[in-house]
Amino acid sequence: MNFPAHPPTEHTPQAPDTTPRWSRRAALGALAALTATPALAGRAAARTPAGASSGTATASSRTAAAQSAADAPDLGPNVLVFDPSMAIADIQAKVSDVFSRQESNQFGTDRYALLFKPGTYDGLDVNVGFYTHVAGLGLSPDDVDIHGLVHVEADWMQGNATQNFWRSAENLSVTPTNGTNRWAVSQAAPLRRVHIRGEVPLWNGYDGWASGGFMADCKVDGRVVSGSQQQWLTRNSTLGEWAGSVWNMVFVGVDGAPPQNFPNPSHTVVDSAPVVREKPFLYVDGSGAYQVFVPALATNARGVTWAGGPRGESVPLTDFHIAKPGESAADINAALAQGKHLLVTPGVYTLDAPIEVTRAGTIVLGLGIATLLPAGGVTALSVADVDGVKISGLLIDAGAANSAVLVRVGPQGASGSHSGDPTLLQDVFVRIGGAQAGRATVSVEINSSDVIGDNLWLWRADHGNGVGWDVNTSDTGLVVNGARVTMYGLFVEHHQKAEVLWNGDGGRTYFFQNEMPYDPPNQAAWKDGSRNGYAAYQVADSVGTHEAWGLGSYCLFLADPSVVADSALRVPDAPGVRLHDMVTVSLGNDGTISHVVNETGDPVNNTNSGISYLVSYP
């Protein structure tokens, strides 16, 4: 889509219009100019030496001594492994070739992982395109030091970063050229376990737009400059400074976070993460053996996990089944049934049956935005009601036949407690339409208790292939039936009924970003009983305890701007149900949200500024 020619949407983001003389685009441009101060010469902090843990798994409870460097695993042709002994020109040529293929390949099928063994890489420019996963293979981020850039730009859309999806960088350090390392992204583009010795702009510059993102377990020595970012979650990180806000900036367990000051600026600050485990990652130990490190579960966590050395355990890659494109669900399930963990290499996997994870503690780790595509209306991924399963780094694409549920955690009626070792969903993304016509009633259903979700984007596509009200159909992005489920970074967009439906007690959400569907053809087609529209985030009347921080919901009813949503959020009036720091926006003033939560909060529509804040409910 040529978004600049369309009415303002989240994918052509606009700041609140407080000056009627200006266009909304000009208003955001002015805001961006004020917040994105150029990096100053010498701004980057002094370089931190690589940790003593380089190449050795000091926290490992298991070893893979039998595996020698000569037994390097076959990760397939789309995993490129680099060594500091290689010529930088050769590395650069390969990295640049991947970027040239992936810069604008928004709905293509190519997938890549670029992996760097411990050491220093001088003068390297890693521009990260679609479906590209860049990662270091050290035990500490500082074991891999790229003197250059690992960055995301929006040149392919003339500075508009609102479609920079499906890419990631993790477990490395960057000493950036000229002190600045840009990461201009929107959803499904996480920074994890990265140390940047300089400044990090989260947008493309004075003429750029950006729409949401996620950062966890990162250290930024300089400033993070949010610029035109509409919303962002920073979790368990250490920042030199944060500058900027638009609508919804949330910080959980962050050293160097700005003070709580919602809504002006819109900073929501939570002191610590109550329960969290960082994402598992691949690394190479001192003998050259590949292992997967699983960080320890933490409570009341603050700051990065790796500052004082690794805490967790290592699992040798010999304990994993290495899946490659072309394998069937039966092949993968046979390996899982034998007790193997699962490493999913880059590619698209067409499944005629669900991948079944039945063993407690199973690790399912995707490389290169590995993609599961269910056929015939099956569920793509099913997890039993067991302790400690870890699912990360996967994109699930809906198929042409409707799937009732794409990802299910625990069977319906699951009743076990897993508080000591919860299941994790990390960097799990669901897409309905966009790549092809797809249908799913529910994207993710969580029936188990104590599950942790960490950076989920559940997207019914608003552009691309196979998009339309009766084409890429989907009722709900997330259904939570389990107790004590915690979400960090929940992005859910464009579904056709209640987009999040929370039925379990004790739930917590830290940051919620939503866009209501753009395409209801009229009000009659989009009503929840007698109510106009559907809530973006709905907590069932039976729930007695629930708490959420930093919730944003936006409307843009392009097919019929007269469409109304009565409330963005619906929750029971119960003493244990509390919401903090909420915002609604009418994007381009096309459509109305009458209330923020229940019958509370000012409307947003074409007769006001298009934005409404509510600090707390009740």
C-alpha positions in Angstrom: 0.0 0.0 0.0 1.1 3.5 -0.7 0.4 4.7 2.8 1.2 8.4 2.5 -1.6 8.6 0.0 -4.2 7.1 2.4 -5.9 8.7 5.4 -3.6 8.6 8.5 -3.4 5.1 10.0 -1.1 3.6 12.6 0.9 2.6 9.6 1.2 6.3 8.7 1.4 7.3 12.4 0.2 10.7 13.6 0.8 12.5 16.8 -2.0 14.2 18.8 -3.1 17.3 16.9 -2.9 20.1 19.4 -2.4 22.8 16.8 -5.4 23.0 14.4 -3.4 25.2 11.9 -1.1 22.2 11.1 -1.8 19.0 9.4 -1.5 15.9 11.7 1.5 14.8 9.6 3.2 18.2 10.2 2.4 18.0 13.9 4.2 14.7 14.2 7.1 15.9 12.1 7.5 18.8 14.5 7.4 16.5 17.5 10.0 14.3 15.9 12.3 17.2 15.2 12.1 18.1 18.9 12.8 14.7 20.3 15.4 13.3 17.9 18.4 15.4 18.8 21.3 14.2 16.6 24.0 12.1 18.4 26.8 14.3 19.7 30.4 13.6 18.9 32.0 11.5 21.6 28.6 10.6 23.0 29.2 6.9 23.0 30.5 5.5 26.3 33.9 3.8 26.7 33.9 0.3 25.3 33.4 -2.5 27.8 35.8 -5.4 27.4 34.4 -8.8 26.5 33.4 -10.8 29.6 35.7 -13.5 31.0 32.9 -16.0 30.2 33.7 -15.8 26.5 33.7 -19.3 25.1 33.0 -21.1 28.4 29.6 -22.0 29.8 30.4 -21.4 33.5 26.8 -21.7 34.5 26.3 -24.9 32.5 24.8 -27.9 34.3 25.5 -30.1 31.3 28.4 -30.3 28.8 28.9 -31.5 25.3 32.5 -32.4 25.5 32.1 -35.3 23.0 31.2 -32.8 20.3 34.3 -31.3 18.7 34.6 -28.2 16.6 34.8 -30.5 13.5 31.3 -31.7 14.3 29.6 -28.3 13.7 25.9 -28.9 13.2 24.2 -28.7 9.8 21.9 -25.7 10.2 21.0 -25.5 6.5 21.9 -23.1 3.7 20.1 -20.1 5.2 22.1 -20.0 8.4 25.3 -18.1 7.8 27.9 -18.6 10.5 30.8 -16.0 10.6 34.1 -16.2 12.4 36.4 -13.3 13.2 39.2 -15.0 11.3 37.2 -14.4 8.1 38.0 -11.4 5.9 35.6 -8.5 6.8 35.1 -7.9 3.0 33.9 -11.5 2.6 31.5 -11.2 5.6 30.2 -7.9 4.3 29.5 -9.3 0.9 27.4 -12.1 2.3 25.6 -9.9 4.8 24.9 -7.3 2.1 23.6 -9.9 -0.3 21.1 -11.1 2.3 19.9 -7.5 2.9 19.5 -6.9 -0.8 17.2 -9.9 -1.0 15.3 -9.0 2.1 15.1 -5.2 2.4 11.6 -5.0 0.9 10.6 -8.7 0.9 7.7 -8.1 3.2 5.6 -11.2 2.3 8.3 -13.4 0.7 9.3 -16.9 1.8 13.0 -16.5 2.3 14.3 -16.7 5.8 17.9 -16.1 7.1 19.9 -16.3 10.3 23.3 -14.5 10.5 25.3 -15.9 13.4 28.6 -14.5 14.7 31.1 -16.5 16.7 32.9 -14.7 19.5 35.4 -12.0 18.6 35.6 -8.5 17.2 34.4 -7.6 13.7 35.8 -4.2 12.6 34.0 -2.1 10.0 31.0 -4.3 9.5 27.6 -2.9 8.4 24.7 -5.3 9.2 21.6 -3.8 7.8 18.7 -6.0 8.9 15.9 -6.7 6.5 12.7 -8.8 6.6 12.9 -12.3 8.1 16.5 -11.8 9.1 17.7 -12.9 12.6 21.1 -11.6 13.6 22.7 -13.2 16.7 26.0 -13.6 18.5 27.2 -17.0 19.5 28.9 -16.0 22.7 27.7 -16.7 26.2 27.8 -12.9 27.0 26.7 -10.2 24.5 30.1 -8.6 24.9 31.8 -11.8 23.5 30.7 -10.6 20.0 31.7 -7.0 19.3 30.7 -5.5 16.0 32.6 -2.3 15.4 30.2 -0.8 12.9 26.4 -1.2 12.8 23.6 -3.7 13.3 20.7 -1.5 12.3 17.3 -1.1 10.7 16.4 1.7 8.3 13.3 2.5 6.4 14.8 3.7 3.1 12.7 1.2 1.2 9.6 3.2 2.3 11.1 6.6 2.1 11.6 6.9 5.8 8.3 5.2 6.9 9.3 2.5 9.3 5.7 1.4 10.1 6.0 -1.8 8.1 9.5 -2.8 9.4 8.3 -6.1 10.8 9.7 -9.7 11.3 13.4 -9.3 12.1 15.5 -9.4 15.2 19.0 -8.9 16.8 20.2 -10.6 19.9 23.2 -11.6 22.1 25.8 -9.3 20.7 27.4 -5.9 21.2 27.7 -3.0 18.8 30.3 -0.2 19.0 28.5 2.0 16.4 29.9 4.1 13.7 29.7 7.8 14.7 28.1 6.8 18.0 24.6 6.0 16.7 22.9 2.7 15.9 19.4 3.1 14.4 16.7 0.5 15.1 13.7 2.0 13.2 11.1 -0.8 13.5 7.5 -1.5 14.3 6.0 -4.8 15.6 7.7 -8.2 15.6 11.3 -6.8 15.5 12.8 -7.3 19.0 16.1 -6.3 20.4 17.2 -8.8 23.0 20.3 -9.2 25.1 22.2 -6.5 23.0 24.8 -4.1 24.3 25.0 -0.9 22.3 27.9 1.5 23.1 26.2 4.6 21.9 22.8 6.1 21.0 19.8 4.2 19.6 17.2 6.1 17.6 14.0 4.1 17.3 12.8 5.8 14.1 14.1 6.8 10.7 14.7 10.5 11.4 12.9 13.8 10.9 10.7 12.6 8.1 10.1 9.1 9.4 7.3 7.3 11.1 7.5 4.3 13.4 4.9 2.2 15.2 5.8 0.1 18.2 8.5 -2.2 19.3 10.1 -4.3 22.1 13.5 -4.3 23.9 14.5 -6.7 26.7 17.7 -7.6 28.5 19.6 -4.8 26.7 22.2 -2.3 27.8 22.4 1.1 25.9 25.3 3.2 27.1 23.9 6.4 25.5 20.4 7.6 24.9 17.5 5.8 23.4 15.6 8.3 21.3 12.0 7.3 20.6 11.2 10.1 18.2 8.0 9.3 16.3 7.5 5.8 17.9 3.9 5.7 18.9 4.4 3.0 21.6 7.2 0.9 22.9 8.0 -1.6 25.7 11.4 -1.7 27.3 11.8 -4.6 29.8 14.6 -5.5 32.2 17.3 -3.3 30.6 19.8 -0.7 31.5 19.7 2.7 29.7 22.0 5.7 29.8 19.0 7.9 29.1 15.5 7.8 27.4 14.3 10.7 25.3 10.8 11.1 23.8 7.3 9.8 23.9 4.2 9.9 21.7 1.3 7.8 23.2 2.3 4.8 25.2 5.9 4.1 26.4 6.2 1.4 29.1 9.2 0.5 31.2 9.3 -2.6 33.4 12.4 -3.3 35.5 14.5 -0.8 33.7 17.6 0.9 35.2 17.8 4.4 33.7 14.1 4.6 32.9 12.5 8.0 33.0 10.2 8.9 35.9 6.6 7.8 35.9 4.7 10.7 34.3 1.6 9.5 32.4 0.2 11.1 30.3 2.5 14.0 29.7 4.9 12.6 28.7 3.2 9.2 28.3 5.8 7.2 30.4 4.5 4.2 32.5 7.2 2.9 34.8 6.9 -0.4 36.8 9.8 -1.0 39.2 10.4 -4.7 38.4 9.1 -7.7 36.5 7.3 -10.0 38.9 8.2 -13.2 37.2 10.2 -13.6 34.0 12.7 -15.8 32.2 14.8 -14.4 29.3 14.8 -16.1 25.9 17.0 -19.2 25.4 19.8 -18.6 22.9 22.4 -20.6 20.8 26.1 -20.2 21.6 29.5 -21.9 21.0 31.5 -23.1 24.0 35.3 -23.1 24.4 35.6 -26.5 22.7 33.6 -25.3 19.7 30.5 -27.3 20.7 27.1 -25.7 20.1 24.8 -25.4 23.1 21.6 -23.6 24.0 21.7 -21.5 27.1 18.4 -21.3 29.1 18.5 -18.3 31.5 17.2 -18.8 35.0 13.7 -17.9 36.1 13.7 -14.6 38.0 11.3 -12.9 40.3 11.1 -9.1 41.0 13.7 -8.7 38.3 15.4 -5.5 37.3 18.2 -4.6 34.9 20.0 -7.0 32.6 20.6 -10.7 33.4 24.1 -10.9 32.1 26.0 -8.1 33.9 27.3 -10.4 36.6 27.8 -13.5 34.5 25.4 -16.1 33.2 22.7 -17.5 35.4 21.0 -20.6 34.1 21.8 -23.9 32.4 23.2 -25.1 29.1 21.7 -27.8 27.0 24.0 -29.4 24.3 22.7 -29.0 20.7 23.1 -32.8 20.4 19.9 -33.0 22.6 18.0 -31.1 19.9 16.3 -32.3 16.7 17.4 -29.8 14.0 14.3 -29.3 11.8 14.7 -28.2 8.2 12.1 -27.0 5.6 10.4 -30.0 4.0 10.0 -32.0 7.2 6.5 -33.0 8.1 4.7 -32.6 11.5 5.1 -36.4 11.8 8.9 -36.1 11.5 9.1 -33.4 14.1 6.7 -35.1 16.5 8.6 -38.3 16.3 11.8 -36.5 17.4 9.9 -34.8 20.2 8.4 -38.1 21.3 12.0 -39.5 21.7 12.8 -36.7 24.2 14.5 -34.3 21.8 14.3 -30.5 22.0 13.6 -28.7 18.8 15.7 -26.2 16.8 13.7 -24.9 13.8 16.0 -23.6 11.1 14.9 -20.8 8.7 12.1 -21.6 6.3 8.4 -22.1 5.9 7.1 -25.4 7.3 3.7 -26.6 5.9 2.0 -28.8 8.5 -0.8 -31.3 8.0 -1.0 -31.9 11.8 -0.1 -30.0 14.9 3.4 -30.0 16.3 2.8 -31.7 19.7 4.9 -30.6 22.6 4.1 -33.1 25.4 7.3 -33.3 27.6 8.0 -30.9 30.5 10.9 -28.6 29.9 10.9 -28.9 26.1 12.7 -26.1 24.3 11.4 -25.1 20.8 13.8 -22.5 19.4 13.3 -20.9 16.0 16.1 -19.3 13.9 15.5 -16.8 11.2 11.8 -16.1 11.9 11.0 -19.8 11.1 7.4 -20.0 9.9 4.7 -22.6 10.6 1.9 -22.8 8.0 -1.0 -25.2 8.9 -2.9 -26.8 6.1 -6.5 -28.2 6.3 -7.5 -26.1 9.3 -5.3 -27.8 11.8 -3.7 -26.2 14.9 0.0 -25.4 14.2 1.4 -25.8 17.7 -0.1 -27.6 20.7 1.6 -27.7 24.1 0.5 -30.0 26.9 -0.3 -28.9 30.4 3.2 -29.5 31.7 6.0 -27.5 33.4 8.6 -25.3 31.8 8.0 -25.5 28.0 9.9 -22.7 26.2 8.6 -21.6 22.8 10.4 -18.8 21.0 11.3 -17.3 17.6 8.3 -18.5 15.5 5.9 -17.0 13.1 2.6 -18.8 12.6 0.8 -18.1 9.3 -2.9 -19.0 9.0 -3.7 -21.3 6.1 -6.6 -21.0 3.6 -8.8 -23.4 5.6 -10.0 -22.0 8.9 -8.1 -23.1 12.0 -10.2 -23.0 15.2 -7.0 -22.2 17.1 -3.4 -21.7 15.7 -1.5 -22.0 19.0 -2.9 -23.8 22.0 -1.1 -24.0 25.4 -2.7 -26.7 27.5 -6.0 -28.5 26.8 -9.3 -26.8 27.7 -10.0 -27.5 31.3 -6.3 -27.6 32.3 -5.9 -27.3 36.0 -2.3 -27.9 36.9 -0.1 -25.3 38.7 3.2 -24.3 37.1 4.2 -21.3 39.2 7.7 -22.8 39.9 8.4 -23.4 36.2 6.1 -21.6 33.9 5.7 -22.2 30.2 7.1 -19.3 28.0 6.0 -17.9 24.7 8.6 -15.4 23.5 8.8 -13.7 20.1 5.8 -15.7 18.9 4.0 -13.9 16.1 0.8 -14.9 14.3 -0.3 -13.6 11.0 -3.7 -14.0 9.4 -3.6 -12.8 5.8 -0.9 -10.7 4.2 1.3 -13.4 2.8 -1.8 -15.3 1.5 -5.5 -15.5 2.3 -5.7 -17.1 5.8 -8.4 -17.8 8.4 -8.4 -18.6 12.1 -11.0 -18.2 14.7 -8.5 -17.7 17.5 -4.7 -17.0 17.2 -3.5 -18.1 20.6 -5.5 -19.9 23.3 -3.8 -20.3 26.8 -5.5 -22.9 29.0 -2.6 -23.7 31.3 -1.9 -21.6 34.3 1.2 -19.5 35.1 2.2 -19.0 31.4 4.4 -16.0 30.5 4.0 -14.3 27.2 6.9 -12.1 26.2 6.5 -10.1 22.9 3.5 -11.5 21.0 2.2 -9.8 17.9 -1.1 -11.4 16.8 -2.0 -9.7 13.5 -5.0 -9.9 11.3 -3.4 -8.3 8.2 -4.7 -4.9 7.1 -2.5 -4.9 3.9 -0.8 -7.5 1.6 -2.4 -10.5 -0.1 -5.7 -12.1 0.9 -7.1 -9.2 2.9 -10.7 -8.3 3.3 -13.6 -8.4 5.8 -14.8 -11.7 4.4 -11.4 -13.0 3.3 -8.9 -13.1 6.2 -11.4 -13.7 8.9 -10.5 -14.0 12.6 -12.6 -13.5 15.8 -10.0 -13.1 18.5 -6.2 -12.8 18.8 -5.8 -14.1 22.4 -8.0 -16.1 24.7 -6.7 -16.6 28.3 -8.4 -19.3 30.3 -5.5 -20.2 32.7 -4.9 -18.5 36.0 -1.9 -16.2 36.8 -1.0 -15.6 33.2 1.5 -12.7 32.7 2.0 -10.8 29.4 4.9 -8.5 28.7 4.4 -6.7 25.3 1.1 -7.8 24.0 0.4 -6.5 20.4 -3.0 -7.6 19.0 -4.5 -6.0 15.9 -7.5 -5.9 13.6 -9.4 -9.0 14.8 -13.2 -8.9 14.2 -14.6 -9.5 17.7 -13.1 -9.1 21.1 -9.4 -9.0 20.3 -8.2 -10.2 23.8 -10.6 -12.2 25.9 -9.3 -12.9 29.4 -11.2 -15.5 31.4 -8.6 -16.6 34.0 -8.0 -15.0 37.4 -4.8 -13.4 38.5 -3.8 -12.1 35.0 -1.3 -9.3 34.4 -0.4 -7.4 31.3 2.5 -5.0 31.0 1.9 -3.0 27.8 -0.9 -3.6 25.3 -1.1 -2.2 21.8 -4.1 -2.6 19.6 -5.7 -1.4 16.5 -9.4 -2.2 16.0 -10.2 -3.6 12.5 -10.0 -1.0 9.7 -12.7 -2.7 7.6 -16.1 -3.1 9.3 -18.3 -2.4 6.3 -21.0 -0.8 8.6 -22.1 -0.7 12.2 -24.6 -3.6 11.8 -21.7 -5.9 10.8 -19.7 -5.0 13.9 -21.9 -5.2 17.0 -21.4 -7.2 20.2 -25.1 -7.8 21.0 -26.6 -4.4 21.7 -23.2 -2.7 22.0 -21.6 -0.9 19.2 -18.4 -2.6 18.2 -16.2 -5.0 20.3 -13.8 -4.3 23.1 -10.1 -4.6 22.2 -9.3 -6.0 25.7 -12.1 -7.7 27.5 -11.9 -9.3 31.0 -14.7 -11.6 31.8 -17.3 -10.7 34.4 -16.4 -13.9 36.4 -12.8 -12.6 36.9 -12.0 -11.3 40.4 -8.4 -10.3 40.1 -6.6 -8.7 37.1 -4.2 -5.9 36.6 -2.7 -4.1 33.6 -0.4 -1.2 32.8 0.0 0.8 29.7 -2.9 0.0 27.4 -3.5 1.7 24.0 -6.2 1.1 21.5 -6.7 3.0 18.3 -9.5 3.0 15.7 -9.5 3.8 12.0 -12.7 2.7 10.3 -11.8 3.3 6.7 -14.7 1.4 5.1 -17.3 3.4 7.1 -16.0 6.3 9.3 -19.4 6.5 11.1 -18.7 3.2 12.9 -18.5 3.4 16.7 -16.9 1.3 19.3 -18.6 1.9 22.7 -15.5 1.0 24.7 -11.9 0.1 24.0 -11.6 -1.9 27.2 -14.2 -3.8 29.2 -13.6 -5.1 32.7 -15.7 -6.2 35.6 -16.2 -3.7 38.5 -14.4 -5.8 41.1 -12.0 -4.7 43.9 -9.2 -6.8 42.5 -9.4 -5.6 38.9 -7.3 -2.5 38.2 -6.0 -0.8 35.1 -3.3 1.9 34.9 -2.4 4.4 32.1 -4.7 3.9 29.2 -5.0 5.8 25.9 -7.4 5.7 22.9 -6.8 7.4 19.6 -9.0 8.0 16.6 -6.4 7.8 13.8 -7.1 10.5 11.2 -10.3 11.1 13.1 -11.9 8.3 11.1 -14.3 6.6 13.5 -15.2 6.9 17.2 -14.3 5.1 20.4 -16.9 6.4 22.9 -15.2 5.4 26.1 -11.7 4.3 27.2 -12.9 1.6 29.7 -16.5 0.6 30.3 -18.4 3.9 30.4 -15.5 5.9 31.6 -13.1 8.1 29.6 -13.7 10.8 27.0 -14.6 9.9 23.4 -12.2 10.1 20.5 -13.7 11.1 17.1 -13.7 13.8 14.4 -14.9 16.5 16.8 -12.0 16.5 19.3 -8.3 16.1 19.3 -8.5 12.4 18.5 -6.8 11.2 21.7 -8.1 10.4 25.2 -6.0 9.5 28.2 -7.2 7.8 31.4 -4.8 7.4 34.3 -6.5 4.7 36.3 -9.6 2.5 36.6 -11.5 2.4 38.8 
